[in-house]
Every structure is written in C-alpha cells, then in structure tokens.
C-alpha cells in the first residue's frame, strides 16, 4: 500500500479509538479502551509494515531520531504541567464512600470544566504530540535536506 493509504488507515483507527473511548467513559469501563488501544497499535504497526514507498536511509533515520527526541522533550513538559495541575485540582476528590466525602461527584466541575473532561483534554494533548512530531519532522527534514532531490 502507498504511504497516503497508510495515513488514511491510521487516521480511521484514531477516529474509531475516539468512539471507543467515549463508549468506555459512558460504560465506566476503562478496560475496554485499554484493550482497544493495544489492538489498534498492533493494527497500525502491521499496516505500516505493508507500506511500499517508505525509504529508510541514514538521513531519514536521523531525522526521525531528532524529531522524536524533540517531540518528547516538549511534550513531557506540556503533559506533566497539565497532569500536575489536574492532580492539584482533584486532590480533594476521593473514591471514599459518600459518608466520608459527600462532595464527590463525577459531574463536579474544576473551575469551568467537568471532571470527566480531563480524559478528553489528555486525549487532545496526545493529538498535540502527533502534531509536534509532524512539525519537528518537517523542520528536520528541511534542515537535513530530506526533501531535496539529487536529480535535475
């Protein structure tokens, strides 16, 4: 299959995962999305193995390495900042029975956001990670000349 077909398949898998995530939240069964995610990663991996127009050389490996490293360096700061803030906001929310903590409610808000939205925000941050990677990949491809052709 061509690279663009692979990207369409990967995007479709991501949309299906979003639906499964929503369904897991509605059922309050996190195991469903966890299993679906592992299966989806396997499917995307198998689909990537069938791509025929991927060129892997030292330059593209270096570009991938640099883009991945920079993505992780930026993303862990963003994700940890959000997670630390969410933990601080949720510190008084516990899973104790209501007689010990009567204010517990999954619909309770943190500022203007319902507590359940934290998962959706984290999912959005994961999408940010994908965009960061693509951006860094484009930057390093241009820097190392991956898109230049040797032919005239």
Phi, psi and omega in degrees: 000156179280160182300319180296324176297319177300316180297322176295318178296315180297320177295321178295319178298320179296320178294320177297319178298322178298318177296317178295323177299312179301315180297321177297321178295317180296321179277348185057044180234089182295337181300326181299312181288327179296314179293317180299322180295315179298317178297318180297319178299317178298318179296317179295320177299314179295322178295321180295326178296338182267358179288129185260342184256028173271129178251118180248110173230185183297322181293315180292326176295319179294319178298314179298318180298312181294317181296318179296314180299312181294323178299313180295322179297320179283315188294321183295329177293313180297311184293317179294322178300313178297314183296319178296316177299319180294320179296317179298318180290331183264002188304331181267359177268121180233173177260017176294157176301154184304331181292337176269333182214080187292346182274359181291129176199131180295342179269358179301149183256153172246104187066247180256356185256137172291152182303322181297340182288346180301319178297320179292323177295318178296322176297319175297322177295325176294324174295321175302321179299319178296315180295322176300315180298314180298317178298313178294325178297316178296318180298310182288331175296320178291319181296318182266003175075031181293331183266001177278149177252148179273348181273152178252000000 
